[in-house]
Amino acid sequence: MIIDVHTHTPSHRDVVPEDEVSYSSVANNLGPVKMTNTWADYDAGTGAADLTIVFNIQGRDGLRTQPVTLVDRLNQDTADLVAADPARRIGFMSINPNFSGYLDEFEACLELGLRGIKLGANYQQFDPLGAPARELYRRAQDRGLPILFHQGTSPVRFAPLRYAHPLVTDEIAMDFPDLRIVMAHMGHPWTRETVVTIRKHPNVYADISAMCVRPMMAYEALTQATEWGVLDKLLFGSDFPVITSARTIEALRSVNDPVAGTGLPKISLEAIERIIHADALTALGLSVPSPAN
């Protein structure tokens, strides 16, 4: 089974109005990325995976706005997408500890059937080591919900990089040792710090989402993971719509191309296949979804 642990809920269900179409020129170095997409686009972009984990990022577009309660429909949109194909999708909620009523929304999202949490402290501008965030981690640990953190860099000017540094996750994992955590994007460019963090903590993993858009960085990161013996703690993820599941698989299988013809070490292609087929459900304490769920 191929499980894509890192995909984003489409912006629109059926049609993207022409005046709402948007592209990002900084999402990767492969060319402009269409950031507005439909459910059909999602199916096409993640079709190479047997199962996807999908989420939004609450508060990402209103970084400087006054906190409000139950700010939008982002979590409901995710739940609706999952309900349309529950055998192939698992939904994660996104909560912003800056917002009043964030714990009420946490409980409401459990009622929606969302089974994990996506957080981007840098985008959402909350202190990942602050008291409100720690209360959310405690509740997630108590309920057995995994958390996937955006980790690493961002081109967004007012998204503090220190909030997304891998060593922050090290501190969270020490205080919440039973909390299952995924460090997104292998924490790029701080991949060494990510590697030593997942090595240290049994319940902390990293996904390789969006790594392959920078082939040399991906090669270096997977070489580091090989040398530190943590390839088995890497989970497959694409970061759709930034890149598709199929293109991520293709890029992973070509990971040694940047050093072809050199004496530099090569990454085992058998190990690459194990990443592509990583058992993320067991790692994150999740079960295979079914229509009955």
C-alpha positions as CSV (number, residue, x, y, z in Angstrom):
1,M,0.0,0.0,0.0
2,I,1.2,3.5,-0.9
3,I,0.1,6.0,1.7
4,D,0.5,9.7,1.0
5,V,0.6,11.3,4.4
6,H,0.9,14.9,3.2
7,T,-1.8,16.4,1.0
8,H,-3.9,19.6,1.1
9,T,-7.6,19.9,0.9
10,P,-8.7,21.3,-2.4
11,S,-9.8,24.9,-2.4
12,H,-13.0,24.3,-4.4
13,R,-15.4,21.3,-4.8
14,D,-16.3,21.5,-8.5
15,V,-15.1,24.5,-10.4
16,V,-12.6,27.2,-9.7
17,P,-14.0,30.5,-10.9
18,E,-11.6,32.3,-13.2
19,D,-11.2,35.2,-11.0
20,E,-10.2,33.0,-8.1
21,V,-7.5,31.0,-9.9
22,S,-4.1,31.5,-8.2
23,Y,-0.6,30.3,-8.8
24,S,2.5,30.2,-6.6
25,S,5.9,30.9,-8.2
26,V,7.8,30.0,-5.0
27,A,6.2,26.7,-3.9
28,N,8.9,24.8,-5.8
29,N,11.6,25.3,-8.4
30,L,9.8,23.2,-11.1
31,G,7.6,26.1,-12.3
32,P,4.4,27.8,-11.1
33,V,2.1,25.7,-9.0
34,K,-1.7,26.1,-9.3
35,M,-2.8,26.5,-5.7
36,T,-6.6,26.6,-6.4
37,N,-7.9,23.2,-7.3
38,T,-11.0,20.9,-7.2
39,W,-11.9,17.5,-5.9
40,A,-11.3,16.1,-9.3
41,D,-7.8,17.7,-9.4
42,Y,-7.1,16.1,-6.0
43,D,-8.1,12.7,-7.3
44,A,-5.9,13.1,-10.3
45,G,-2.9,14.5,-8.3
46,T,-3.0,11.8,-5.6
47,G,-4.1,8.9,-7.8
48,A,-0.8,7.0,-7.5
49,A,-1.4,6.6,-3.8
50,D,-3.8,4.0,-2.3
51,L,-4.6,6.1,0.7
52,T,-4.1,9.8,1.5
53,I,-4.0,11.9,4.6
54,V,-5.5,15.3,3.9
55,F,-5.7,18.6,5.8
56,N,-5.9,22.4,5.7
57,I,-3.9,25.0,7.6
58,Q,-6.2,27.1,9.8
59,G,-5.3,30.8,10.0
60,R,-2.6,30.6,7.2
61,D,-4.2,33.4,5.2
62,G,-5.0,35.7,8.1
63,L,-1.7,35.8,10.0
64,R,-2.2,39.4,11.2
65,T,-6.0,39.3,11.8
66,Q,-7.6,39.3,15.2
67,P,-8.2,35.8,16.6
68,V,-11.8,34.7,16.4
69,T,-13.7,31.6,17.3
70,L,-14.3,28.8,14.8
71,V,-12.8,31.0,12.1
72,D,-13.9,29.3,8.9
73,R,-15.0,26.0,7.2
74,L,-11.6,24.6,6.6
75,N,-12.0,21.6,8.8
76,Q,-15.5,21.0,7.6
77,D,-14.2,21.1,4.0
78,T,-11.7,18.4,4.9
79,A,-14.3,16.2,6.5
80,D,-16.6,16.6,3.4
81,L,-13.8,15.5,1.1
82,V,-13.1,12.5,3.3
83,A,-16.8,11.6,3.5
84,A,-16.9,11.5,-0.3
85,D,-14.3,8.6,-0.4
86,P,-13.8,7.4,3.1
87,A,-12.0,4.1,2.1
88,R,-9.2,6.1,0.5
89,R,-8.8,9.2,2.7
90,I,-8.1,10.1,6.3
91,G,-8.7,13.7,7.4
92,F,-6.7,15.7,9.9
93,M,-8.0,18.8,11.6
94,S,-6.1,22.1,11.8
95,I,-6.3,24.1,15.0
96,N,-4.8,27.5,15.7
97,P,-4.0,27.9,19.5
98,N,-4.1,31.7,19.0
99,F,-7.8,31.5,18.4
100,S,-10.3,31.7,21.2
101,G,-12.4,28.5,21.3
102,Y,-9.6,26.5,19.8
103,L,-10.2,23.6,22.2
104,D,-13.9,23.7,21.4
105,E,-13.0,23.3,17.8
106,F,-10.8,20.4,18.6
107,E,-13.7,18.6,20.2
108,A,-16.0,19.5,17.2
109,C,-13.4,18.1,14.8
110,L,-13.4,14.8,16.6
111,E,-17.2,14.7,16.0
112,L,-16.5,15.3,12.3
113,G,-14.3,12.2,12.3
114,L,-11.0,13.9,11.8
115,R,-8.3,11.6,13.1
116,G,-5.2,13.7,13.5
117,I,-3.9,17.3,13.6
118,K,-1.9,19.4,11.1
119,L,-0.1,22.4,12.6
120,G,2.1,25.0,11.0
121,A,3.2,27.2,13.9
122,N,5.2,29.5,11.7
123,Y,2.3,30.1,9.3
124,Q,-0.2,30.3,12.1
125,Q,2.1,32.4,14.2
126,F,1.6,30.6,17.5
127,D,4.4,29.7,19.9
128,P,4.9,26.0,19.5
129,L,6.3,25.7,23.0
130,G,3.6,28.0,24.6
131,A,1.0,27.0,27.1
132,P,-2.0,26.9,24.6
133,A,-0.1,24.7,22.2
134,R,1.0,22.4,25.0
135,E,-2.6,21.9,26.0
136,L,-3.4,20.9,22.5
137,Y,-0.5,18.4,22.5
138,R,-1.7,17.0,25.8
139,R,-5.2,16.4,24.5
140,A,-3.8,14.8,21.3
141,Q,-1.6,12.5,23.3
142,D,-4.5,11.5,25.6
143,R,-6.8,10.8,22.6
144,G,-4.1,9.0,20.5
145,L,-4.2,11.6,17.7
146,P,-1.0,12.1,15.7
147,I,0.2,15.5,14.9
148,L,1.9,16.5,11.6
149,F,3.9,19.7,11.9
150,H,5.1,21.9,9.1
151,Q,8.8,21.8,9.6
152,G,11.5,23.8,8.0
153,T,11.7,26.8,5.7
154,S,9.0,28.9,4.2
155,P,9.0,31.8,1.7
156,V,6.3,33.6,3.7
157,R,7.9,36.8,5.1
158,F,6.0,36.9,8.4
159,A,6.2,33.2,9.2
160,P,8.9,32.9,11.8
161,L,11.5,30.3,10.9
162,R,12.4,29.5,14.5
163,Y,8.8,28.2,15.1
164,A,9.4,25.5,12.5
165,H,12.9,24.5,13.4
166,P,13.3,20.7,14.0
167,L,14.9,21.3,17.5
168,V,11.5,22.6,18.6
169,T,10.0,19.2,17.9
170,D,12.8,17.6,20.0
171,E,11.5,19.6,23.0
172,I,7.9,18.8,22.3
173,A,8.7,15.1,22.0
174,M,10.6,15.1,25.3
175,D,7.6,16.6,27.1
176,F,5.0,14.4,25.3
177,P,6.8,11.1,24.7
178,D,3.7,9.2,23.7
179,L,2.6,11.8,21.1
180,R,3.0,10.5,17.6
181,I,4.6,13.2,15.5
182,V,5.4,13.7,11.8
183,M,8.0,16.3,10.9
184,A,7.0,17.5,7.4
185,H,9.5,18.0,4.5
186,M,12.3,16.4,6.6
187,G,12.6,19.9,8.1
188,H,14.4,21.2,5.0
189,P,16.9,22.8,4.9
190,W,17.7,21.5,8.5
191,T,17.6,17.9,7.4
192,R,20.5,16.9,9.7
193,E,18.6,18.2,12.7
194,T,15.5,16.3,11.6
195,V,17.5,13.1,11.2
196,V,18.9,13.2,14.7
197,T,15.5,14.1,16.2
198,I,13.7,11.1,14.6
199,R,16.6,8.9,15.6
200,K,16.3,10.0,19.2
201,H,12.5,9.7,19.7
202,P,10.6,6.4,19.1
203,N,7.3,8.1,18.2
204,V,8.7,10.9,15.9
205,Y,8.9,10.4,12.1
206,A,9.5,12.6,9.1
207,D,7.8,12.8,5.8
208,I,9.7,13.4,2.5
209,S,7.0,15.7,1.0
210,A,8.2,18.3,-1.4
211,M,11.8,17.2,-0.9
212,C,12.1,16.0,-4.5
213,V,11.5,19.4,-6.0
214,R,15.2,20.1,-5.1
215,P,17.0,16.9,-6.2
216,M,20.4,17.6,-4.6
217,M,18.8,18.4,-1.3
218,A,16.8,15.2,-1.4
219,Y,19.9,13.2,-2.2
220,E,21.8,14.8,0.7
221,A,18.9,14.3,3.1
222,L,18.4,10.6,2.3
223,T,22.2,10.1,2.5
224,Q,22.1,11.6,6.0
225,A,19.2,9.3,6.9
226,T,21.1,6.3,5.6
227,E,24.2,7.1,7.6
228,W,22.2,7.7,10.8
229,G,20.2,4.5,10.3
230,V,16.7,6.1,10.2
231,L,15.5,5.4,6.7
232,D,12.8,3.3,8.3
233,K,11.4,6.4,10.0
234,L,10.7,8.2,6.7
235,L,7.1,8.3,5.5
236,F,6.0,8.9,1.9
237,G,4.2,12.2,1.2
238,S,3.8,14.5,-1.8
239,D,2.5,17.9,-0.6
240,F,-0.2,18.0,-3.2
241,P,-0.8,20.4,-5.0
242,V,2.8,21.4,-4.8
243,I,3.7,18.1,-6.4
244,T,1.7,15.0,-7.2
245,S,2.1,11.6,-5.7
246,A,3.1,10.1,-9.0
247,R,5.8,12.7,-9.6
248,T,7.1,12.2,-6.1
249,I,7.5,8.5,-6.6
250,E,9.3,9.1,-9.9
251,A,11.6,11.6,-8.3
252,L,12.4,9.2,-5.4
253,R,13.3,6.5,-7.8
254,S,15.7,8.9,-9.5
255,V,17.3,10.2,-6.3
256,N,20.8,9.1,-7.3
257,D,20.7,11.0,-10.6
258,P,22.5,14.2,-9.2
259,V,25.6,12.1,-8.4
260,A,25.5,9.7,-11.4
261,G,29.0,9.1,-12.7
262,T,30.7,10.2,-9.4
263,G,32.2,8.3,-6.6
264,L,29.7,9.6,-4.1
265,P,27.6,7.0,-2.2
266,K,24.4,5.9,-3.8
267,I,21.1,5.4,-1.9
268,S,19.7,1.9,-2.0
269,L,16.8,1.6,-4.4
270,E,15.4,-1.1,-2.2
271,A,15.3,1.4,0.6
272,I,13.6,3.9,-1.6
273,E,10.8,1.4,-2.3
274,R,10.4,0.9,1.4
275,I,9.9,4.6,1.8
276,I,7.3,4.7,-1.0
277,H,5.5,1.8,0.7
278,A,6.1,2.8,4.3
279,D,3.5,1.6,6.8
280,A,2.4,5.0,8.0
281,L,-0.8,3.8,9.6
282,T,1.1,1.6,12.1
283,A,3.6,4.4,12.7
284,L,0.9,6.9,13.5
285,G,-1.5,4.5,15.4
286,L,-4.2,4.8,12.7
287,S,-6.3,2.1,11.1
288,V,-7.3,1.4,7.5
289,P,-10.4,3.5,6.9
290,S,-13.6,1.9,5.6
291,P,-17.0,3.3,4.5
292,A,-18.4,2.1,7.9
293,N,-16.0,4.5,9.7
